[in-house]
């Protein structure tokens, strides 16, 4: 039964969480949002990787090409620090970049955090997978996912993915009329 559930990729990018310095809180925060908002039966394909571009790229490729996740969400590594290379890894494996996702997440985050301007979140596609970079702060996960939720289901469908169902607590989403 588990393998028949829709796979959703969750990738936490963190040197410190990978080495056990602290517990990953952002990956579980993503899982909680999807649990609250996604009515389609799903399973998490979770990966924890250090801030190393080849390791991030390998995780994204495996989740897209092998696990066939229609949605892959990363957390962490989107700032301006030298080891923050998640956007570079994402761009390296994507067929197309979708700049509107990052723009919308930054716009929403700027309302509460002036340093959100430093964030380099982005989204793109690899085959039939939508890859979305979220910030590493657990509190920003629901805010950023909520900011892009309205376009996410339609994007997944345009890529050949499933028609997703949502709970009543999920943010509003938009599907154009046929």
SEZA-608992 format. One record per residue: residue in three letters; x, y, z of N, C-alpha, C in turn. Coordinates in steps of 0.001 Angstrom, whole numbers. Layout:
<nodes>
Ala:X:Y:Z:X:Y:Z:X:Y:Z
...
</nodes>
This chain:
<nodes>
Unk:829:-1204:0:0:0:0:864:1254:0
Unk:1932:1253:782:2799:2415:905:3326:2868:-459
Unk:3702:1914:-1325:4269:2286:-2616:3222:2859:-3571
Unk:1940:2631:-3314:904:3191:-4180:566:4635:-3824
Unk:1101:5127:-2712:869:6507:-2307:1721:7451:-3160
Unk:1203:8649:-3393:1909:9653:-4173:3200:10052:-3460
Unk:4358:9920:-4114:5599:10319:-3451:5817:11834:-3541
Unk:6110:12442:-2411:6455:13860:-2349:7880:13928:-1791
Unk:8782:14557:-2536:10164:14674:-2095:10347:15814:-1115
Unk:11020:15526:-6:11365:16534:996:12866:16422:1237
Unk:13600:17483:929:15051:17473:1069:15469:18581:2023
Unk:16046:18199:3150:16621:19178:4059:18104:19289:3746
Unk:18553:20513:3490:19956:20782:3188:20554:21491:4400
Unk:21431:20787:5116:22009:21360:6326:23244:20579:6759
Unk:24380:21272:6840:25591:20646:7372:25386:20231:8824
Unk:24799:21135:9613:24669:20880:11051:23676:19775:11361
Unk:22552:19730:10663:21596:18639:10906:22169:17306:10427
Unk:22885:17330:9316:23495:16103:8788:24528:15546:9763
Unk:25284:16436:10422:26322:15982:11349:25802:15753:12766
Unk:24511:15984:12998:23923:15727:14309:24073:16848:15321
Unk:24515:18032:14862:24657:19174:15772:23285:19610:16284
Unk:22294:19559:15417:20920:19814:15854:19955:18996:15017
Unk:18745:18896:15527:17694:18127:14870:17089:18924:13719
Unk:16813:18249:12625:16137:18891:11499:14700:19191:11900
Unk:14334:20449:11909:12959:20854:12202:12212:21289:10946
Unk:12944:21674:9909:12307:22172:8690:11684:21060:7858
Unk:12369:19933:7728:11798:18801:6994:10477:18359:7599
Unk:10435:18145:8932:9159:17815:9568:8107:18916:9416
Unk:8520:20179:9363:7553:21275:9162:6917:21169:7773
Unk:7701:20785:6773:7148:20594:5425:6169:19434:5442
Unk:6561:18335:6084:5689:17163:6172:4363:17536:6853
Unk:4418:18347:7883:3205:18755:8603:2284:19580:7707
Unk:2849:20501:6929:2034:21313:6028:1333:20425:5011
Unk:2069:19513:4395:1447:18632:3406:403:17724:4056
Unk:651:17291:5272:-332:16460:5986:-1622:17242:6227
Unk:-1501:18519:6569:-2675:19354:6840:-3411:19760:5563
Unk:-2704:19951:4457:-3300:20550:3273:-3587:19589:2129
Unk:-2891:18464:2060:-3035:17566:918:-3960:16410:1265
Unk:-5081:16292:550:-6043:15205:776:-5681:13968:-43
Unk:-4962:14138:-1130:-4495:13002:-1926:-3595:12142:-1040
Unk:-3808:10833:-983:-2926:9971:-177:-1481:10058:-682
Unk:-556:10321:231:830:10557:-162:1786:9974:862
Unk:3050:9901:462:4118:9488:1370:5304:10413:1161
Unk:6034:10659:2217:7225:11505:2130:8423:10672:1703
Unk:9145:11170:720:10457:10636:346:11458:11651:890
Unk:11950:11374:2102:12762:12336:2847:14248:12096:2630
Unk:14984:13184:2425:16423:13121:2303:17031:14236:3154
Unk:18137:13926:3814:18898:14902:4600:20303:14911:4019
Unk:20719:16061:3478:22022:16154:2826:22775:17385:3324
Unk:24113:17318:3286:24896:18498:3672:24850:19557:2577
Unk:25358:20737:2919:25417:21857:1976:26538:21623:969
Unk:26370:20617:138:27356:20281:-890:26590:20094:-2195
Unk:26919:20923:-3181:26151:20938:-4420:26006:19558:-5062
Unk:27069:18743:-5175:26879:17423:-5806:25900:16532:-5033
Unk:25898:16614:-3715:24983:15789:-2907:23541:16269:-3069
Unk:23341:17584:-3130:21995:18138:-3331:21488:17739:-4712
Unk:22324:17916:-5723:21942:17543:-7088:21565:16068:-7156
Unk:22362:15209:-6540:22093:13759:-6580:20745:13439:-5936
Unk:20429:14092:-4824:19148:13853:-4154:17985:14305:-5046
Unk:18113:15462:-5670:17045:15975:-6529:16838:15082:-7753
Unk:17927:14647:-8370:17835:13779:-9547:17186:12452:-9171
Unk:17593:11870:-8051:17028:10592:-7615:15531:10726:-7334
Unk:15128:11795:-6663:13715:11987:-6339:12883:12234:-7601
Unk:13441:12955:-8566:12710:13236:-9811:12710:12043:-10756
Unk:13869:11481:-11012:14014:10480:-12066:13734:9052:-11611
Unk:14045:8731:-10368:13866:7361:-9873:12572:7228:-9070
Unk:12371:8112:-8103:11177:8048:-7259:9953:8646:-7948
Unk:10165:9442:-8996:9079:10052:-9775:8163:10940:-8922
Unk:8762:11741:-8066:7991:12665:-7226:7493:13828:-8085
Unk:6185:14079:-8131:5702:15224:-8895:6042:16555:-8218
Unk:6249:16514:-6896:6634:17701:-6137:7851:17330:-5292
Unk:8877:18166:-5367:10065:18014:-4530:10295:19368:-3874
Unk:10347:19370:-2557:10509:20614:-1816:11808:20530:-1018
Unk:12665:21541:-1194:13892:21604:-405:13736:22653:677
Unk:14533:22530:1719:14575:23541:2766:16029:23737:3166
Unk:16436:24988:3254:17796:25312:3649:18702:25602:2467
Unk:19788:26300:2764:20807:26577:1769:20454:27623:740
Unk:19510:28525:1058:19080:29524:67:19575:30934:376
Unk:20400:31081:1397:20898:32407:1759:22136:32796:972
Unk:22803:33887:1391:23981:34362:674:25305:33806:1196
Unk:25287:32962:2235:26530:32417:2782:27234:31545:1741
Unk:28547:31449:1818:29294:30679:809:28822:29231:640
Unk:28366:28563:1705:27938:27171:1583:26460:27033:1210
Unk:25749:28124:1059:24344:28079:638:24286:27897:-876
Unk:24185:26639:-1320:24255:26334:-2752:23022:25588:-3268
Unk:21940:25586:-2501:20738:24884:-2954:20202:25449:-4271
Unk:20119:26771:-4453:19628:27273:-5748:20527:26873:-6917
Unk:21829:26866:-6697:22745:26459:-7771:22532:24995:-8135
Unk:22353:24146:-7121:22100:22722:-7373:20776:22537:-8100
Unk:19781:23289:-7701:18465:23192:-8337:18545:23625:-9795
Unk:19193:24747:-10052:19315:25215:-11437:20093:24212:-12295
Unk:21094:23567:-11701:21920:22612:-12456:21124:21390:-12917
Unk:20089:21008:-12166:19336:19794:-12537:18005:20099:-13228
Unk:17598:21351:-13249:16289:21693:-13817:16359:21930:-15325
Unk:15252:21572:-15981:15072:21869:-17396:14680:23337:-17582
Unk:13847:23822:-16661:13338:25192:-16723:13270:25772:-15317
Unk:13491:27061:-15210:13335:27782:-13951:12015:28536:-14016
Unk:11288:28553:-12907:10012:29267:-12798:10193:30401:-11788
Unk:10669:31568:-12227:11035:32639:-11303:9895:33183:-10454
Unk:8665:33070:-10919:7533:33614:-10166:7373:32998:-8781
Unk:7724:31736:-8628:7602:31092:-7320:8506:31776:-6301
Unk:9782:31974:-6644:10703:32635:-5730:10304:34072:-5447
Unk:9867:34761:-6489:9432:36151:-6325:8272:36246:-5337
Unk:7306:35347:-5473:6137:35370:-4590:6520:35028:-3151
Unk:7388:34038:-2965:7797:33672:-1605:8545:34820:-934
Unk:9437:35476:-1662:10152:36613:-1085:9199:37761:-765
Unk:8246:38022:-1639:7295:39109:-1401:6509:38875:-119
Unk:6067:37651:101:5313:37340:1317:6215:37416:2548
Unk:7419:36883:2441:8341:36885:3584:8777:38292:3972
Unk:8898:39174:2984:9331:40548:3268:8340:41304:4150
Unk:7103:40870:4177:6106:41531:5028:6444:41366:6507
Unk:7151:40284:6857:7437:40040:8277:8923:40035:8609
Unk:9801:39847:7612:11233:39760:7883:11996:40588:6855
Unk:12593:41710:7266:13284:42554:6290:14471:41869:5620
Unk:15060:40868:6257:16195:40167:5645:15771:39122:4620
Unk:14476:38982:4369:14004:38048:3339:14531:38431:1959
Unk:14945:39663:1803:15520:40109:529:16792:39333:207
Unk:17413:38722:1226:18638:37949:1034:18363:36528:544
Unk:17124:36123:587:16769:34758:213:16854:34555:-1294
Unk:17332:33392:-1681:17486:33084:-3099:16620:31893:-3503
Unk:15449:31759:-2860:14550:30662:-3203:14177:30731:-4672
Unk:13987:29555:-5257:13510:29493:-6631:12764:28188:-6824
Unk:12227:28028:-8000:11551:26784:-8366:11862:26506:-9822
Unk:11754:25235:-10166:11995:24842:-11541:11428:23465:-11793
Unk:11583:23012:-13014:11053:21701:-13379:12184:20795:-13858
Unk:12033:19538:-13558:12897:18492:-14108:11961:17393:-14575
Unk:11835:17244:-15883:10891:16270:-16405:9496:16608:-15910
Unk:8859:15668:-15233:7506:15900:-14720:7502:16267:-13244
Unk:8651:16714:-12713:8737:17114:-11303:8846:18627:-11161
Unk:8131:19164:-10195:8251:20564:-9789:9149:20597:-8567
Unk:10250:21325:-8639:11198:21438:-7530:11100:22847:-6972
Unk:10887:22949:-5662:10692:24241:-5009:11685:24373:-3857
Unk:12451:25473:-3841:13361:25769:-2735:12656:26645:-1717
Unk:12615:26177:-478:12057:26953:628:13190:27401:1546
Unk:12946:28405:2378:13972:28798:3345:14163:27700:4402
Unk:15227:27824:5179:15528:26830:6195:14852:27053:7533
Unk:14234:28190:7714:13579:28496:8986:12226:27785:9044
Unk:12015:26921:10046:10753:26170:10113:9505:27055:10098
Unk:9566:28200:10747:8413:29094:10802:8031:29687:9460
Unk:8965:29693:8511:8692:30276:7197:8118:29264:6213
Unk:8105:27985:6579:7675:26932:5660:6214:27119:5238
Unk:5301:27172:6193:3877:27309:5866:3604:28630:5162
Unk:4274:29685:5590:4081:30994:4975:4467:30960:3490
Unk:5632:30391:3192:6095:30355:1800:5289:29370:956
Unk:4990:28195:1504:4159:27252:743:2765:27845:494
Unk:2227:28518:1495:920:29166:1329:941:30219:242
Unk:2076:30889:83:2194:31954:-913:2151:31421:-2338
Unk:2571:30175:-2548:2644:29620:-3904:1626:28513:-4150
Unk:879:28149:-3107:-48:27019:-3192:-1064:27181:-4314
Unk:-1497:28410:-4570:-2543:28633:-5575:-2109:28189:-6973
Unk:-819:28228:-7275:-337:27859:-8604:238:26445:-8668
Unk:568:25886:-7536:1249:24593:-7516:460:23458:-8165
Unk:-819:23251:-7842:-1544:22118:-8432:-1624:22181:-9951
Unk:-1877:23347:-10486:-1982:23493:-11936:-631:23241:-12598
Unk:435:23707:-11977:1775:23464:-12502:2049:21964:-12555
Unk:1706:21248:-11477:1896:19795:-11445:1124:19133:-12588
Unk:-103:19563:-12808:-910:19007:-13903:-296:19318:-15270
Unk:195:20537:-15460:811:20913:-16737:2048:20076:-17032
Unk:2714:19603:-15989:3903:18762:-16148:3551:17289:-16368
Unk:2243:16989:-16386:1821:15604:-16590:1593:14846:-15302
Unk:1591:15556:-14191:1380:14921:-12891:-91:14759:-12569
Unk:-381:14225:-11389:-1760:13948:-11006:-2545:15205:-10646
Unk:-3841:15062:-10687:-4736:16120:-10196:-4818:15931:-8685
Unk:-4291:16883:-7943:-4215:16781:-6486:-5520:17216:-5835
Unk:-5826:16597:-4704:-6999:16977:-3906:-6501:17593:-2606
Unk:-7266:18549:-2095:-6832:19291:-920:-7883:19271:178
Unk:-7431:19500:1385:-8330:19560:2536:-8979:20946:2590
Unk:-9963:21063:3438:-10629:22359:3638:-9683:23393:4240
Unk:-8664:22952:4978:-7747:23892:5625:-6649:24398:4686
Unk:-6532:23820:3506:-5508:24246:2553:-5819:25629:2002
Unk:-4780:26382:1651:-5027:27671:992:-5764:27448:-325
Unk:-6388:28489:-798:-7110:28400:-2070:-6131:28114:-3196
Unk:-6590:27403:-4185:-5767:27099:-5342:-6571:27461:-6587
Unk:-5858:27556:-7708:-6519:27984:-8940:-6254:26981:-10060
Unk:-7315:26577:-10710:-7230:25793:-11939:-8033:26550:-12981
Unk:-7386:26940:-14079:-8125:27655:-15121:-9269:26800:-15674
Unk:-10307:27452:-16124:-11423:26742:-16750:-10971:26111:-18051
Unk:-11509:24929:-18371:-11104:24276:-19633:-11558:25067:-20848
</nodes>
